[in-house]
Amino acid sequence: MRSSPAEPRRFEMPEDEKALREKLLYMDPFDFELHVMNFFKECGLPAWVTKRSNDHGIDGFAKHPEGLIIVQCKRYTENPIGPGVVREFKGVLEENEVWRGYIVTTSYFTDGAKDSASKNRKIFLKDIESLTKWHYEGFSA
């Protein structure tokens, strides 16, 4: 997907939860992808970020012993993630024959999105609550 993938990196984040959420919401979208993919790297997985555009619905990759992980990042301030995004992501999962796929957002998922994701055991939805927990409690794939 990318001739020279970008190395994930963790950005400095405030300790205060409200300030953390605010910073995540207003990060540069590409910086947000780098930051999210760093959680995969920190848990010991080789991880990288795709180019800024034409990424075919994939913002990052990680290699797990069980198989490939793909990640789509949605840095939304108010709009929820609906079922259309999840359905499109299912197609990306199929085309890339992955072990798991994560949609990570600074927003939340509608009931329709959750229902659509529940029909595929490979999809993991992570909203702002989950993302905040990753900062305080860590992440494991």
The first five atom37 places (N, CA, C, CB, O) and aatype in JSON, in Angstrom:
{
  "aatype": [12, 1, 15, 15, 14, 0, 6, 14, 1, 1, 13, 6, 12, 14, 6, 3, 6, 11, 0, 10, 1, 6, 11, 10, 10, 18, 12, 3, 14, 13, 3, 13, 6, 10, 8, 19, 12, 2, 13, 13, 11, 6, 4, 7, 10, 14, 0, 17, 19, 16, 11, 1, 15, 2, 3, 8, 7, 9, 3, 7, 13, 0, 11, 8, 14, 6, 7, 10, 9, 9, 19, 5, 4, 11, 1, 18, 16, 6, 2, 14, 9, 7, 14, 7, 19, 19, 1, 6, 13, 11, 7, 19, 10, 6, 6, 2, 6, 19, 17, 1, 7, 18, 9, 19, 16, 16, 15, 18, 13, 16, 3, 7, 0, 11, 3, 15, 0, 15, 11, 2, 1, 11, 9, 13, 10, 11, 3, 9, 6, 15, 10, 16, 11, 17, 8, 18, 6, 7, 13, 15, 0],
  "atom_mask": [
    [1, 1, 1, 1, 1],
    [1, 1, 1, 1, 1],
    [1, 1, 1, 1, 1],
    [1, 1, 1, 1, 1],
    [1, 1, 1, 1, 1],
    [1, 1, 1, 1, 1],
    [1, 1, 1, 1, 1],
    [1, 1, 1, 1, 1],
    [1, 1, 1, 1, 1],
    [1, 1, 1, 1, 1],
    [1, 1, 1, 1, 1],
    [1, 1, 1, 1, 1],
    [1, 1, 1, 1, 1],
    [1, 1, 1, 1, 1],
    [1, 1, 1, 1, 1],
    [1, 1, 1, 1, 1],
    [1, 1, 1, 1, 1],
    [1, 1, 1, 1, 1],
    [1, 1, 1, 1, 1],
    [1, 1, 1, 1, 1],
    [1, 1, 1, 1, 1],
    [1, 1, 1, 1, 1],
    [1, 1, 1, 1, 1],
    [1, 1, 1, 1, 1],
    [1, 1, 1, 1, 1],
    [1, 1, 1, 1, 1],
    [1, 1, 1, 1, 1],
    [1, 1, 1, 1, 1],
    [1, 1, 1, 1, 1],
    [1, 1, 1, 1, 1],
    [1, 1, 1, 1, 1],
    [1, 1, 1, 1, 1],
    [1, 1, 1, 1, 1],
    [1, 1, 1, 1, 1],
    [1, 1, 1, 1, 1],
    [1, 1, 1, 1, 1],
    [1, 1, 1, 1, 1],
    [1, 1, 1, 1, 1],
    [1, 1, 1, 1, 1],
    [1, 1, 1, 1, 1],
    [1, 1, 1, 1, 1],
    [1, 1, 1, 1, 1],
    [1, 1, 1, 1, 1],
    [1, 1, 1, 0, 1],
    [1, 1, 1, 1, 1],
    [1, 1, 1, 1, 1],
    [1, 1, 1, 1, 1],
    [1, 1, 1, 1, 1],
    [1, 1, 1, 1, 1],
    [1, 1, 1, 1, 1],
    [1, 1, 1, 1, 1],
    [1, 1, 1, 1, 1],
    [1, 1, 1, 1, 1],
    [1, 1, 1, 1, 1],
    [1, 1, 1, 1, 1],
    [1, 1, 1, 1, 1],
    [1, 1, 1, 0, 1],
    [1, 1, 1, 1, 1],
    [1, 1, 1, 1, 1],
    [1, 1, 1, 0, 1],
    [1, 1, 1, 1, 1],
    [1, 1, 1, 1, 1],
    [1, 1, 1, 1, 1],
    [1, 1, 1, 1, 1],
    [1, 1, 1, 1, 1],
    [1, 1, 1, 1, 1],
    [1, 1, 1, 0, 1],
    [1, 1, 1, 1, 1],
    [1, 1, 1, 1, 1],
    [1, 1, 1, 1, 1],
    [1, 1, 1, 1, 1],
    [1, 1, 1, 1, 1],
    [1, 1, 1, 1, 1],
    [1, 1, 1, 1, 1],
    [1, 1, 1, 1, 1],
    [1, 1, 1, 1, 1],
    [1, 1, 1, 1, 1],
    [1, 1, 1, 1, 1],
    [1, 1, 1, 1, 1],
    [1, 1, 1, 1, 1],
    [1, 1, 1, 1, 1],
    [1, 1, 1, 0, 1],
    [1, 1, 1, 1, 1],
    [1, 1, 1, 0, 1],
    [1, 1, 1, 1, 1],
    [1, 1, 1, 1, 1],
    [1, 1, 1, 1, 1],
    [1, 1, 1, 1, 1],
    [1, 1, 1, 1, 1],
    [1, 1, 1, 1, 1],
    [1, 1, 1, 0, 1],
    [1, 1, 1, 1, 1],
    [1, 1, 1, 1, 1],
    [1, 1, 1, 1, 1],
    [1, 1, 1, 1, 1],
    [1, 1, 1, 1, 1],
    [1, 1, 1, 1, 1],
    [1, 1, 1, 1, 1],
    [1, 1, 1, 1, 1],
    [1, 1, 1, 1, 1],
    [1, 1, 1, 0, 1],
    [1, 1, 1, 1, 1],
    [1, 1, 1, 1, 1],
    [1, 1, 1, 1, 1],
    [1, 1, 1, 1, 1],
    [1, 1, 1, 1, 1],
    [1, 1, 1, 1, 1],
    [1, 1, 1, 1, 1],
    [1, 1, 1, 1, 1],
    [1, 1, 1, 1, 1],
    [1, 1, 1, 1, 1],
    [1, 1, 1, 0, 1],
    [1, 1, 1, 1, 1],
    [1, 1, 1, 1, 1],
    [1, 1, 1, 1, 1],
    [1, 1, 1, 1, 1],
    [1, 1, 1, 1, 1],
    [1, 1, 1, 1, 1],
    [1, 1, 1, 1, 1],
    [1, 1, 1, 1, 1],
    [1, 1, 1, 1, 1],
    [1, 1, 1, 1, 1],
    [1, 1, 1, 1, 1],
    [1, 1, 1, 1, 1],
    [1, 1, 1, 1, 1],
    [1, 1, 1, 1, 1],
    [1, 1, 1, 1, 1],
    [1, 1, 1, 1, 1],
    [1, 1, 1, 1, 1],
    [1, 1, 1, 1, 1],
    [1, 1, 1, 1, 1],
    [1, 1, 1, 1, 1],
    [1, 1, 1, 1, 1],
    [1, 1, 1, 1, 1],
    [1, 1, 1, 1, 1],
    [1, 1, 1, 1, 1],
    [1, 1, 1, 1, 1],
    [1, 1, 1, 0, 1],
    [1, 1, 1, 1, 1],
    [1, 1, 1, 1, 1],
    [1, 1, 1, 1, 1]
  ],
  "atom_positions": [
    [[0.81, -1.2, 0.0], [0.0, 0.0, 0.0], [0.86, 1.26, 0.0], [-0.93, 0.0, 1.2], [0.38, 2.33, -0.39]],
    [[2.11, 1.16, 0.43], [2.94, 2.35, 0.55], [4.39, 1.95, 0.3], [2.78, 3.0, 1.95], [4.88, 0.97, 0.87]],
    [[5.07, 2.71, -0.53], [6.45, 2.37, -0.84], [7.36, 2.59, 0.37], [6.95, 3.18, -2.02], [8.29, 1.81, 0.59]],
    [[7.12, 3.61, 1.15], [7.91, 3.84, 2.36], [6.95, 4.15, 3.51], [8.94, 5.0, 2.15], [6.58, 5.31, 3.7]],
    [[6.56, 3.14, 4.26], [5.58, 3.35, 5.32], [6.1, 4.28, 6.41], [5.18, 2.02, 5.92], [7.3, 4.36, 6.66]],
    [[5.18, 4.97, 7.04], [5.54, 5.88, 8.13], [5.59, 5.1, 9.45], [4.52, 7.05, 8.24], [4.76, 4.24, 9.71]],
    [[6.58, 5.42, 10.24], [6.77, 4.78, 11.55], [5.78, 5.37, 12.55], [8.24, 4.98, 12.05], [5.7, 6.59, 12.7]],
    [[5.01, 4.52, 13.24], [4.1, 5.04, 14.27], [4.87, 5.77, 15.37], [3.27, 3.89, 14.88], [6.03, 5.45, 15.65]],
    [[4.23, 6.74, 15.97], [4.86, 7.42, 17.09], [3.79, 7.94, 18.04], [5.75, 8.57, 16.6], [2.7, 8.34, 17.63]],
    [[4.14, 7.92, 19.29], [3.21, 8.4, 20.31], [3.47, 9.88, 20.56], [3.36, 7.58, 21.63], [4.61, 10.29, 20.8]],
    [[2.42, 10.65, 20.5], [2.53, 12.08, 20.75], [2.31, 12.36, 22.24], [1.5, 12.86, 19.89], [1.63, 11.61, 22.94]],
    [[2.89, 13.43, 22.7], [2.72, 13.86, 24.08], [1.24, 14.16, 24.31], [3.61, 15.12, 24.4], [0.62, 14.9, 23.55]],
    [[0.69, 13.58, 25.37], [-0.73, 13.77, 25.68], [-0.9, 14.27, 27.1], [-1.51, 12.46, 25.47], [-0.12, 13.91, 27.99]],
    [[-1.91, 15.09, 27.32], [-2.17, 15.58, 28.68], [-2.67, 14.46, 29.58], [-3.18, 16.73, 28.66], [-3.27, 13.49, 29.11]],
    [[-2.43, 14.59, 30.87], [-2.9, 13.61, 31.86], [-4.4, 13.71, 32.07], [-2.18, 13.81, 33.19], [-5.08, 12.69, 32.23]],
    [[-4.92, 14.91, 32.08], [-6.34, 15.16, 32.32], [-7.19, 14.56, 31.19], [-6.61, 16.69, 32.45], [-6.91, 14.78, 30.02]],
    [[-8.22, 13.8, 31.55], [-9.02, 13.1, 30.54], [-9.71, 14.05, 29.57], [-10.06, 12.23, 31.22], [-9.73, 13.8, 28.36]],
    [[-10.28, 15.12, 30.07], [-10.96, 16.07, 29.19], [-9.98, 16.69, 28.22], [-11.66, 17.17, 30.02], [-10.28, 16.83, 27.03]],
    [[-8.81, 17.07, 28.69], [-7.78, 17.65, 27.83], [-7.25, 16.62, 26.83], [-6.62, 18.2, 28.69], [-6.95, 16.96, 25.68]],
    [[-7.14, 15.36, 27.26], [-6.72, 14.28, 26.36], [-7.7, 14.13, 25.21], [-6.59, 12.95, 27.13], [-7.3, 14.09, 24.05]],
    [[-8.97, 14.05, 25.52], [-10.0, 13.91, 24.48], [-9.96, 15.1, 23.52], [-11.39, 13.78, 25.11], [-10.08, 14.93, 22.31]],
    [[-9.8, 16.28, 24.07], [-9.74, 17.5, 23.25], [-8.54, 17.44, 22.29], [-9.65, 18.76, 24.16], [-8.67, 17.77, 21.11]],
    [[-7.41, 17.03, 22.8], [-6.2, 16.96, 21.96], [-6.39, 15.93, 20.85], [-4.96, 16.62, 22.82], [-6.03, 16.18, 19.7]],
    [[-6.95, 14.76, 21.18], [-7.19, 13.73, 20.17], [-8.13, 14.24, 19.07], [-7.78, 12.47, 20.82], [-7.92, 13.98, 17.89]],
    [[-9.16, 14.97, 19.48], [-10.14, 15.5, 18.52], [-9.54, 16.46, 17.52], [-11.25, 16.18, 19.26], [-9.97, 16.52, 16.37]],
    [[-8.55, 17.22, 17.95], [-8.03, 18.28, 17.09], [-6.63, 18.02, 16.56], [-8.02, 19.56, 17.84], [-5.98, 18.92, 16.02]],
    [[-6.15, 16.78, 16.69], [-4.87, 16.42, 16.09], [-4.97, 16.46, 14.58], [-4.43, 15.01, 16.56], [-6.05, 16.29, 14.01]],
    [[-3.85, 16.69, 13.93], [-3.79, 16.52, 12.49], [-4.2, 15.07, 12.2], [-2.34, 16.85, 11.92], [-3.75, 14.16, 12.9]],
    [[-5.04, 14.82, 11.19], [-5.5, 13.44, 10.93], [-4.37, 12.43, 10.75], [-6.37, 13.43, 9.69], [-4.47, 11.31, 11.24]],
    [[-3.3, 12.81, 10.06], [-2.19, 11.88, 9.86], [-1.45, 11.63, 11.17], [-1.22, 12.42, 8.79], [-1.04, 10.5, 11.45]],
    [[-1.27, 12.67, 11.97], [-0.66, 12.5, 13.29], [-1.5, 11.57, 14.16], [-0.48, 13.87, 13.99], [-0.97, 10.77, 14.93]],
    [[-2.83, 11.69, 14.04], [-3.73, 10.81, 14.79], [-3.5, 9.35, 14.39], [-5.22, 11.22, 14.54], [-3.47, 8.47, 15.24]],
    [[-3.33, 9.1, 13.1], [-3.06, 7.74, 12.62], [-1.73, 7.23, 13.18], [-3.04, 7.69, 11.07], [-1.64, 6.09, 13.64]],
    [[-0.71, 8.07, 13.14], [0.59, 7.69, 13.69], [0.47, 7.35, 15.17], [1.63, 8.83, 13.49], [1.05, 6.38, 15.65]],
    [[-0.29, 8.15, 15.89], [-0.47, 7.97, 17.33], [-1.22, 6.67, 17.63], [-1.24, 9.17, 17.93], [-0.81, 5.9, 18.5]],
    [[-2.31, 6.42, 16.92], [-3.1, 5.21, 17.14], [-2.26, 3.96, 16.83], [-4.38, 5.22, 16.26], [-2.28, 3.0, 17.6]],
    [[-1.55, 3.98, 15.74], [-0.76, 2.8, 15.36], [0.39, 2.54, 16.34], [-0.2, 2.96, 13.95], [0.9, 1.42, 16.42]],
    [[0.78, 3.56, 17.07], [1.84, 3.36, 18.06], [1.39, 2.43, 19.19], [2.27, 4.7, 18.64], [2.23, 1.77, 19.8]],
    [[0.1, 2.35, 19.46], [-0.38, 1.42, 20.48], [-0.09, -0.03, 20.06], [-1.9, 1.6, 20.72], [0.25, -0.86, 20.91]],
    [[-0.21, -0.32, 18.78], [0.1, -1.66, 18.28], [1.61, -1.91, 18.4], [-0.37, -1.82, 16.81], [2.04, -2.99, 18.8]],
    [[2.38, -0.91, 18.04], [3.84, -1.02, 18.15], [4.26, -1.22, 19.6], [4.52, 0.24, 17.56], [5.13, -2.05, 19.88]],
    [[3.67, -0.48, 20.53], [4.03, -0.58, 21.94], [3.71, -1.94, 22.54], [3.32, 0.49, 22.73], [4.32, -2.34, 23.54]],
    [[2.76, -2.67, 21.95], [2.48, -4.01, 22.48], [3.31, -5.06, 21.76], [0.99, -4.34, 22.35], [3.03, -6.26, 21.85]],
    [[4.35, -4.61, 21.03], [5.33, -5.54, 20.47], [5.09, -5.99, 19.05], [0.0, 0.0, 0.0], [5.76, -6.9, 18.56]],
    [[4.13, -5.37, 18.37], [3.83, -5.78, 17.0], [4.5, -4.84, 16.0], [2.31, -5.8, 16.76], [4.51, -3.63, 16.2]],
    [[5.07, -5.4, 14.93], [5.53, -4.52, 13.86], [4.31, -3.77, 13.31], [6.27, -5.33, 12.71], [3.3, -4.38, 12.98]],
    [[4.42, -2.45, 13.23], [3.28, -1.64, 12.8], [3.77, -0.48, 11.93], [2.48, -1.1, 14.02], [4.89, 0.01, 12.11]],
    [[2.92, -0.05, 11.0], [3.24, 1.08, 10.15], [1.97, 1.76, 9.69], [4.09, 0.64, 8.94], [0.88, 1.19, 9.78]],
    [[2.13, 2.98, 9.21], [1.01, 3.81, 8.75], [1.13, 3.99, 7.25], [1.0, 5.2, 9.47], [2.22, 4.14, 6.71]],
    [[-0.03, 3.96, 6.57], [-0.06, 4.13, 5.12], [0.06, 5.6, 4.76], [-1.35, 3.53, 4.53], [0.06, 6.47, 5.63]],
    [[0.18, 5.87, 3.46], [0.31, 7.25, 2.99], [-0.94, 8.06, 3.33], [0.56, 7.28, 1.48], [-1.98, 7.51, 3.7]],
    [[-0.83, 9.37, 3.21], [-1.9, 10.28, 3.6], [-3.18, 10.15, 2.77], [-1.4, 11.68, 3.52], [-4.26, 10.44, 3.29]],
    [[-3.09, 9.74, 1.54], [-4.3, 9.66, 0.71], [-4.25, 8.4, -0.14], [-4.45, 10.91, -0.18], [-3.22, 7.74, -0.26]],
    [[-5.4, 8.07, -0.73], [-5.52, 6.87, -1.55], [-5.05, 5.62, -0.82], [-4.72, 7.04, -2.84], [-4.33, 4.79, -1.37]],
    [[-5.46, 5.51, 0.45], [-5.02, 4.37, 1.26], [-5.98, 3.19, 1.17], [-4.87, 4.8, 2.71], [-5.8, 2.19, 1.86]],
    [[-7.0, 3.31, 0.34], [-7.97, 2.22, 0.12], [-8.66, 1.79, 1.41], [-7.28, 1.02, -0.51], [-8.93, 0.61, 1.6]],
    [[-8.94, 2.74, 2.29], [-9.65, 2.44, 3.53], [-8.8, 1.85, 4.63], [0.0, 0.0, 0.0], [-9.33, 1.37, 5.63]],
    [[-7.48, 1.88, 4.46], [-6.59, 1.35, 5.49], [-5.62, 2.46, 5.89], [-5.82, 0.08, 4.98], [-4.91, 3.02, 5.05]],
    [[-5.59, 2.76, 7.17], [-4.68, 3.8, 7.67], [-3.42, 3.2, 8.28], [-5.39, 4.67, 8.7], [-2.38, 3.85, 8.32]],
    [[-3.51, 1.97, 8.75], [-2.35, 1.35, 9.35], [-2.42, -0.16, 9.29], [0.0, 0.0, 0.0], [-3.49, -0.75, 9.15]],
    [[-1.25, -0.77, 9.42], [-1.1, -2.23, 9.44], [-0.29, -2.63, 10.67], [-0.43, -2.75, 8.14], [0.55, -1.87, 11.14]],
    [[-0.56, -3.81, 11.17], [0.27, -4.42, 12.21], [0.34, -5.91, 11.92], [-0.3, -4.14, 13.66], [-0.62, -6.51, 11.43]],
    [[1.49, -6.5, 12.24], [1.66, -7.94, 12.05], [1.57, -8.63, 13.4], [3.02, -8.27, 11.35], [2.39, -8.39, 14.29]],
    [[0.58, -9.47, 13.54], [0.37, -10.26, 14.75], [0.77, -11.7, 14.42], [-1.12, -10.18, 15.26], [0.66, -12.1, 13.26]],
    [[1.21, -12.48, 15.39], [1.54, -13.88, 15.1], [0.38, -14.66, 14.46], [1.96, -14.58, 16.38], [0.6, -15.63, 13.73]],
    [[-0.85, -14.24, 14.73], [-2.03, -14.91, 14.15], [-2.34, -14.43, 12.74], [-3.24, -14.68, 15.04], [-3.06, -15.12, 12.0]],
    [[-1.82, -13.27, 12.35], [-2.09, -12.75, 11.02], [-2.05, -11.23, 10.97], [0.0, 0.0, 0.0], [-1.68, -10.56, 11.94]],
    [[-2.42, -10.71, 9.82], [-2.36, -9.27, 9.57], [-3.53, -8.54, 10.24], [-2.35, -9.0, 8.07], [-4.66, -9.03, 10.23]],
    [[-3.23, -7.37, 10.8], [-4.24, -6.47, 11.37], [-4.26, -5.22, 10.52], [-3.94, -6.14, 12.89], [-3.21, -4.67, 10.18]],
    [[-5.47, -4.76, 10.17], [-5.59, -3.47, 9.5], [-6.39, -2.53, 10.4], [-6.27, -3.63, 8.11], [-7.24, -2.96, 11.17]],
    [[-6.1, -1.25, 10.27], [-6.73, -0.24, 11.12], [-7.21, 0.92, 10.27], [-5.75, 0.25, 12.22], [-6.5, 1.41, 9.39]],
    [[-8.42, 1.35, 10.57], [-8.96, 2.56, 9.96], [-9.23, 3.55, 11.08], [-10.27, 2.27, 9.13], [-9.88, 3.21, 12.06]],
    [[-8.72, 4.76, 10.95], [-8.88, 5.8, 11.97], [-9.87, 6.85, 11.49], [-7.51, 6.45, 12.3], [-9.8, 7.31, 10.35]],
    [[-10.78, 7.22, 12.36], [-11.78, 8.25, 12.05], [-11.74, 9.28, 13.17], [-13.23, 7.63, 11.9], [-12.25, 9.06, 14.27]],
    [[-11.13, 10.43, 12.87], [-11.03, 11.49, 13.85], [-12.19, 12.45, 13.61], [-9.65, 12.23, 13.76], [-12.07, 13.45, 12.89]],
    [[-13.33, 12.12, 14.23], [-14.55, 12.92, 14.07], [-14.82, 13.66, 15.36], [-15.76, 12.03, 13.68], [-14.62, 13.12, 16.45]],
    [[-15.28, 14.9, 15.25], [-15.59, 15.67, 16.45], [-17.0, 15.37, 16.97], [-15.45, 17.15, 16.17], [-17.19, 15.23, 18.17]],
    [[-17.96, 15.27, 16.09], [-19.34, 15.06, 16.55], [-20.07, 13.94, 15.84], [-20.11, 16.32, 16.39], [-20.91, 13.27, 16.45]],
    [[-19.77, 13.71, 14.59], [-20.51, 12.73, 13.81], [-20.22, 11.31, 14.27], [-20.18, 12.86, 12.33], [-19.06, 10.92, 14.43]],
    [[-21.28, 10.53, 14.49], [-21.06, 9.12, 14.84], [-20.69, 8.32, 13.59], [-22.32, 8.51, 15.5], [-20.94, 8.74, 12.46]],
    [[-20.08, 7.16, 13.82], [-19.75, 6.24, 12.73], [-20.97, 5.36, 12.49], [-18.47, 5.37, 13.06], [-21.45, 4.7, 13.4]],
    [[-21.46, 5.37, 11.27], [-22.65, 4.6, 10.93], [-22.34, 3.27, 10.27], [0.0, 0.0, 0.0], [-21.17, 2.94, 10.07]],
    [[-23.37, 2.52, 9.93], [-23.17, 1.18, 9.37], [-22.49, 1.18, 8.0], [-24.49, 0.49, 9.25], [-21.86, 0.19, 7.63]],
    [[-22.61, 2.27, 7.25], [-21.97, 2.33, 5.93], [-20.46, 2.2, 6.02], [0.0, 0.0, 0.0], [-19.83, 1.52, 5.2]],
    [[-19.87, 2.85, 7.02], [-18.42, 2.77, 7.21], [-18.02, 1.33, 7.54], [-17.96, 3.74, 8.33], [-17.02, 0.82, 7.04]],
    [[-18.81, 0.68, 8.38], [-18.51, -0.69, 8.78], [-18.65, -1.64, 7.59], [-19.44, -1.14, 9.94], [-17.81, -2.52, 7.39]],
    [[-19.71, -1.47, 6.81], [-19.91, -2.33, 5.63], [-18.76, -2.17, 4.64], [-21.25, -2.01, 4.94], [-18.27, -3.15, 4.09]],
    [[-18.33, -0.93, 4.41], [-17.2, -0.68, 3.51], [-15.92, -1.33, 4.05], [-16.99, 0.83, 3.32], [-15.14, -1.9, 3.29]],
    [[-15.73, -1.25, 5.36], [-14.55, -1.83, 5.98], [-14.56, -3.36, 5.86], [-14.48, -1.42, 7.45], [-13.5, -3.97, 5.73]],
    [[-15.74, -3.96, 5.9], [-15.84, -5.41, 5.71], [-15.27, -5.81, 4.36], [-17.31, -5.86, 5.82], [-14.59, -6.83, 4.25]],
    [[-15.54, -5.01, 3.34], [-14.99, -5.29, 2.02], [-13.48, -5.2, 2.01], [0.0, 0.0, 0.0], [-12.8, -6.01, 1.36]],
    [[-12.94, -4.22, 2.73], [-11.49, -4.07, 2.82], [-10.88, -5.28, 3.52], [-11.12, -2.76, 3.58], [-9.82, -5.77, 3.13]],
    [[-11.56, -5.77, 4.56], [-11.09, -6.96, 5.27], [-11.0, -8.16, 4.33], [-12.02, -7.29, 6.46], [-10.01, -8.89, 4.31]],
    [[-12.05, -8.34, 3.56], [-12.09, -9.48, 2.65], [-11.0, -9.39, 1.58], [-13.46, -9.56, 1.98], [-10.34, -10.39, 1.27]],
    [[-10.81, -8.21, 1.01], [-9.81, -8.04, -0.04], [-8.39, -8.28, 0.46], [-9.92, -6.66, -0.63], [-7.52, -8.67, -0.32]],
    [[-8.15, -8.03, 1.73], [-6.8, -8.14, 2.26], [-6.56, -9.39, 3.1], [-6.49, -6.93, 3.09], [-5.47, -9.58, 3.63]],
    [[-7.57, -10.24, 3.22], [-7.45, -11.5, 3.95], [-6.74, -11.32, 5.29], [-6.7, -12.52, 3.1], [-5.68, -11.9, 5.53]],
    [[-7.35, -10.52, 6.15], [-6.72, -10.17, 7.42], [-7.23, -11.03, 8.57], [-6.96, -8.7, 7.73], [-8.25, -11.7, 8.46]],
    [[-6.48, -10.99, 9.66], [-6.87, -11.68, 10.88], [-7.87, -10.83, 11.66], [-5.63, -12.0, 11.74], [-8.88, -11.34, 12.15]],
    [[-7.57, -9.53, 11.78], [-8.45, -8.6, 12.5], [-8.45, -7.24, 11.83], [-8.03, -8.47, 13.97], [-7.5, -6.87, 11.14]],
    [[-9.53, -6.52, 12.05], [-9.62, -5.14, 11.59], [-10.19, -4.27, 12.7], [0.0, 0.0, 0.0], [-11.15, -4.65, 13.37]],
    [[-9.6, -3.12, 12.89], [-10.04, -2.17, 13.91], [-10.48, -0.87, 13.24], [-8.9, -1.89, 14.94], [-9.79, -0.35, 12.37]],
    [[-11.63, -0.37, 13.67], [-12.03, 0.99, 13.34], [-11.92, 1.76, 14.64], [-13.5, 1.06, 12.7], [-12.6, 1.44, 15.62]],
    [[-11.07, 2.77, 14.65], [-10.79, 3.55, 15.85], [-11.26, 4.98, 15.6], [-9.27, 3.51, 16.23], [-10.89, 5.6, 14.61]],
    [[-12.08, 5.5, 16.52], [-12.63, 6.84, 16.33], [-12.59, 7.68, 17.6], [-14.05, 6.75, 15.83], [-12.59, 7.15, 18.72]],
    [[-12.56, 8.98, 17.41], [-12.7, 9.91, 18.52], [-14.18, 10.19, 18.79], [-11.94, 11.24, 18.22], [-14.51, 10.98, 19.67]],
    [[-15.04, 9.57, 18.05], [-16.48, 9.72, 18.2], [-17.06, 8.44, 18.81], [-17.16, 10.04, 16.82], [-16.47, 7.86, 19.72]],
    [[-18.19, 8.02, 18.31], [-18.82, 6.79, 18.78], [-19.51, 6.11, 17.6], [-19.85, 7.08, 19.93], [-19.57, 6.67, 16.51]],
    [[-20.01, 4.91, 17.82], [-20.64, 4.12, 16.77], [-22.15, 4.06, 16.99], [-20.05, 2.69, 16.74], [-22.63, 3.92, 18.12]],
    [[-22.9, 4.17, 15.9], [-24.35, 4.05, 16.0], [-24.7, 2.58, 16.28], [-25.04, 4.54, 14.69], [-23.87, 1.69, 16.12]],
    [[-25.93, 2.35, 16.7], [-26.4, 0.98, 16.92], [-26.32, 0.17, 15.62], [-27.84, 0.98, 17.46], [-25.99, -1.01, 15.65]],
    [[-26.62, 0.82, 14.49], [-26.53, 0.14, 13.21], [-25.11, -0.3, 12.88], [0.0, 0.0, 0.0], [-24.9, -1.38, 12.33]],
    [[-24.14, 0.55, 13.22], [-22.73, 0.19, 13.0], [-22.34, -0.98, 13.88], [-21.8, 1.41, 13.27], [-21.67, -1.91, 13.43]],
    [[-22.75, -0.94, 15.13], [-22.45, -2.04, 16.06], [-23.08, -3.34, 15.6], [-22.93, -1.7, 17.48], [-22.46, -4.4, 15.66]],
    [[-24.32, -3.25, 15.13], [-25.01, -4.44, 14.64], [-24.29, -5.02, 13.41], [-26.48, -4.11, 14.29], [-24.1, -6.23, 13.32]],
    [[-23.9, -4.15, 12.49], [-23.19, -4.62, 11.3], [-21.86, -5.27, 11.67], [-22.96, -3.45, 10.33], [-21.5, -6.31, 11.12]],
    [[-21.12, -4.66, 12.59], [-19.83, -5.22, 13.02], [-19.99, -6.54, 13.73], [-19.11, -4.24, 13.93], [-19.13, -7.42, 13.62]],
    [[-21.09, -6.7, 14.46], [-21.29, -7.94, 15.22], [-21.46, -9.16, 14.32], [-22.52, -7.79, 16.12], [-21.36, -10.3, 14.8]],
    [[-21.71, -8.95, 13.06], [-21.87, -10.06, 12.12], [-20.55, -10.55, 11.54], [-22.79, -9.64, 10.99], [-20.52, -11.46, 10.72]],
    [[-19.45, -9.93, 11.98], [-18.13, -10.32, 11.51], [-17.18, -10.33, 12.7], [-17.61, -9.35, 10.38], [-16.89, -9.28, 13.27]],
    [[-16.7, -11.5, 13.08], [-15.87, -11.64, 14.28], [-14.48, -11.02, 14.13], [-15.72, -13.1, 14.62], [-13.73, -10.96, 15.1]],
    [[-14.14, -10.57, 12.94], [-12.82, -9.97, 12.71], [-12.8, -8.47, 13.01], [-12.38, -10.2, 11.28], [-11.72, -7.88, 13.17]],
    [[-13.97, -7.84, 13.09], [-14.05, -6.39, 13.25], [-14.14, -6.0, 14.73], [-15.25, -5.83, 12.48], [-14.94, -6.55, 15.49]],
    [[-13.3, -5.04, 15.11], [-13.3, -4.49, 16.46], [-13.53, -2.99, 16.37], [-11.95, -4.81, 17.2], [-12.77, -2.28, 15.72]],
    [[-14.57, -2.52, 17.02], [-14.91, -1.1, 17.03], [-14.38, -0.47, 18.31], [-16.44, -0.89, 16.9], [-14.67, -0.94, 19.41]],
    [[-13.61, 0.59, 18.16], [-13.03, 1.28, 19.32], [-13.4, 2.76, 19.25], [-11.48, 1.1, 19.36], [-12.93, 3.49, 18.37]],
    [[-14.24, 3.19, 20.18], [-14.7, 4.57, 20.22], [-13.82, 5.4, 21.15], [-16.17, 4.65, 20.66], [-12.78, 4.93, 21.62]],
    [[-14.23, 6.63, 21.42], [-13.43, 7.53, 22.26], [-13.24, 6.96, 23.66], [-14.09, 8.91, 22.33], [-12.21, 7.21, 24.29]],
    [[-14.21, 6.21, 24.16], [-14.06, 5.6, 25.49], [-12.91, 4.58, 25.47], [-15.39, 4.91, 25.94], [-12.06, 4.58, 26.36]],
    [[-12.91, 3.73, 24.47], [-11.84, 2.72, 24.33], [-10.49, 3.38, 24.13], [-12.14, 1.77, 23.16], [-9.5, 2.98, 24.74]],
    [[-10.46, 4.39, 23.28], [-9.22, 5.07, 22.98], [-8.65, 5.75, 24.23], [-9.43, 6.11, 21.87], [-7.44, 5.74, 24.45]],
    [[-9.51, 6.33, 25.03], [-9.08, 6.94, 26.29], [-8.5, 5.88, 27.22], [-10.27, 7.67, 26.98], [-7.47, 6.11, 27.86]],
    [[-9.15, 4.73, 27.29], [-8.63, 3.63, 28.13], [-7.26, 3.17, 27.66], [-9.61, 2.46, 28.12], [-6.41, 2.83, 28.49]],
    [[-7.04, 3.14, 26.35], [-5.73, 2.74, 25.84], [-4.65, 3.64, 26.42], [-5.7, 2.8, 24.29], [-3.55, 3.18, 26.73]],
    [[-4.95, 4.92, 26.57], [-3.96, 5.86, 27.11], [-3.66, 5.61, 28.58], [-4.45, 7.29, 26.94], [-2.52, 5.78, 29.02]],
    [[-4.66, 5.2, 29.33], [-4.49, 5.02, 30.77], [-4.17, 3.59, 31.17], [-5.72, 5.45, 31.47], [-3.45, 3.37, 32.15]],
    [[-4.7, 2.61, 30.43], [-4.57, 1.22, 30.82], [-3.71, 0.38, 29.86], [-5.92, 0.61, 30.94], [-3.36, -0.76, 30.17]],
    [[-3.39, 0.94, 28.72], [-2.63, 0.2, 27.72], [-3.54, -0.53, 26.75], [0.0, 0.0, 0.0], [-4.76, -0.5, 26.87]],
    [[-2.92, -1.18, 25.79], [-3.63, -1.85, 24.71], [-3.0, -3.22, 24.49], [-3.59, -1.01, 23.4], [-1.79, -3.39, 24.65]],
    [[-3.81, -4.19, 24.13], [-3.29, -5.48, 23.7], [-4.17, -5.97, 22.54], [-3.26, -6.53, 24.89], [-5.39, -5.9, 22.6]],
    [[-3.52, -6.47, 21.5], [-4.24, -6.92, 20.31], [-4.82, -8.3, 20.53], [-3.32, -6.92, 19.08], [-5.46, -8.85, 19.63]]
  ]
}
